[in-house]
Amino acid sequence: MPYFHHFDDGAGNREPPMKRYETFADQIAELIREGVLAPGERVPSVRQASRQYGISHSTVFQAYYLLEDRGLIVARSRSGYYVREQARRVLHEPRMTPSRQESADVAVSELVFSVLDSLQDPDTVPFGSAFPSPELFPLARLARSMARGLREMNDNEVLRDMTAGDADLRRQIVLRYTLKGMPLPPEELVITSGAMEALNLGLQCVTEPGDLVAIESPAFYASLQILERLKLRAVEIPVHPREGVDLDVLADSLARLPIKACWFMSHLQNPLGASLDDDRKRALYALIKRHRVPLIEDDAYAELHFGTTPPKPVKQFDDEGLVIHCGSFSKSLAPGYRVGWVAAGRFAEAISRLKLMTTISPSVPAQAAIADYLQYGGYDRHLRRLRHALETQQGRMLTAAAQHFPAETRATRPAGGYFLWFELPERVDSLRLFHLAREHGISLAPGPIFSATQGFRHCLRLSYGHPWTPRSEAAMATLGELIDTF
Ligand SMILES: Cc1ncc(COP(=O)(O)O)c(C=O)c1O
């Protein structure tokens, strides 16, 4: 199949460029995110913006309606548009937890399973969910890609490509790395059953039972479960809610302890949403290179950035093949297809062999469907819509939290993804809150499931991955009332 057709929708139409008002809205959103336009400050008047940016009045209006919808600005009658004050003013950034600097056995699985269990009930308000709403994904279009992918499937090629993965899909993924300015040797790439398999195989490949692994604190709970299953010990490195993992603590831990692997998210960390900037990513790479410790980089949220420039992972600096970069389509395109990948550097061969010994291959039709969609389906257009929807929903949830949660509540405001992390007053026990909320038909992810040592008792993660409805608003009010009972 041709290599460069991925902007085509299959009917021969090129993907339309982003509309002018969307581009302008993104520029203003970026200024707000960076604090250049502060909360409460007036955004440029329609006339000013029109003159300055060379766009029509109606384009500026359309952009401001969009930003209003995303919860970033508010209109004041006869005075213009202002950066929304409420969320920022009331909800300060969470504090960073102090470092413990010891290693710990991990035992969180039971707790995690009980939280995941709470998500099974379809009538529950899914604030605890790990996936965005299926409504936000182009599932009908994907089904068409599945049909076409199957029609064009060559059974001999299927058998030949089974372990490395569908050849078209691999080309499309390599192309996406290349377009980001990160050329990737195709032999490094292994298709997996979601990022989960990539992460499992990556960790298994570079550790043995009893080894120490540096992880984030708080960390994605599945990473803790994987450590538990592989009998690895966790060294918890604190994460700043905006700037990401604390590199001073990491440097100290790497110097003092025989750490065999690091497992970090450099972008939109789950659960905090923190991202390292490029300087810090470079510094992180320099550290692991100096200590010759592989980095398992979980980049499951790579495509969910709100800013206009796609961030690049630590992998961009990897000149020695030390970074095992794990990606997925689960959060950005097709949750149920279970297709992810790993760009595994020097470990690609070993990971391929481990995969051959365990699952052999993700489902071939699912891979063919995604390959076809990436070529013809308009993935980038879908991603822009998805990001806008998520940003709008974030604004709604922050505004609701500012209104309904106690004044001392602190919250993150990530530049992407679909999670907010809340630090509640110390008296609140988020595990008890989890049970109370469940009785009221609301799920949430309590802080202790994100910690090897069951910390973060007064914290919780809420998902804004579902379209905001009056029911979501009411659920936030109920959560606020439940929090007040502590
Ligand atoms: C941070 C993070 N990494 C990896 C995964 C697993 O992704 P996948 O569904 O592709 O296996 C998830 C899913 O919840 C996640 O949140």
PDBQT file of the ligand as one rigid body, heavy atoms in Angstrom, charges set to zero:
ROOT
HETATM    1  C1  LIG A 501      -0.959   5.400  31.765  1.00  0.00    +0.000 C 
HETATM    2  C2  LIG A 501      -1.481   4.222  31.056  1.00  0.00    +0.000 A 
HETATM    3  N1  LIG A 501      -0.628   3.407  30.439  1.00  0.00    +0.000 NA
HETATM    4  C3  LIG A 501      -1.066   2.321  29.793  1.00  0.00    +0.000 A 
HETATM    5  C4  LIG A 501      -2.386   1.988  29.747  1.00  0.00    +0.000 A 
HETATM    6  C5  LIG A 501      -2.813   0.754  29.041  1.00  0.00    +0.000 C 
HETATM    7  O1  LIG A 501      -3.166   1.062  27.751  1.00  0.00    +0.000 OA
HETATM    8  P1  LIG A 501      -3.810  -0.019  26.756  1.00  0.00    +0.000 P 
HETATM    9  O2  LIG A 501      -5.277   0.072  26.935  1.00  0.00    +0.000 OA
HETATM   10  O3  LIG A 501      -3.319   0.391  25.420  1.00  0.00    +0.000 OA
HETATM   11  O4  LIG A 501      -3.265  -1.353  27.148  1.00  0.00    +0.000 OA
HETATM   12  C6  LIG A 501      -3.311   2.813  30.393  1.00  0.00    +0.000 A 
HETATM   13  C7  LIG A 501      -4.747   2.450  30.380  1.00  0.00    +0.000 C 
HETATM   14  O5  LIG A 501      -5.480   2.681  31.308  1.00  0.00    +0.000 OA
HETATM   15  C8  LIG A 501      -2.848   3.945  31.057  1.00  0.00    +0.000 A 
HETATM   16  O6  LIG A 501      -3.682   4.781  31.682  1.00  0.00    +0.000 OA
ENDROOT
TORSDOF 0
